[in-house]
Amino acid sequence: MRNDRMKRELGVTLKYPTYREGLSALLNEQGA
């Protein structure tokens, strides 16, 4: 399911809208 469709149909807001943002946050949490 595409992000735009998921957000529109389910009313979901992603904490990290992009792969890069999510990966960066994950690495920061692990102290990398």
N, C-alpha and C positions, 0 to 999 in steps of 0.2 A: 504494500500500500504506500502510495506516495505521501510525503509529509503534508503537502497542502490539502490533500483530500482528507487525511486523518484529522488534521486540525479543524477543517471546515465541518465535517460530518460528525465528529465525536466531541468537538469543543475542547480538544487537547491543546495544551501549551507545553512545548518542549523546554526542558531546563537548558539543554544545549542544542540549539536548532541545527547546528552543522557538525559533521564528523570531526572537523578540526577543533572546534570549541570543546567538544566532549573529550577528545583525546588529550588536549592540553590540560583540561581540568583533572583528568584521571592521573596524568603524569605528575601534576603539581601536588596532588593528594599523596602520592607515593614518594614524594621528595626526589624525583628524578631531575 
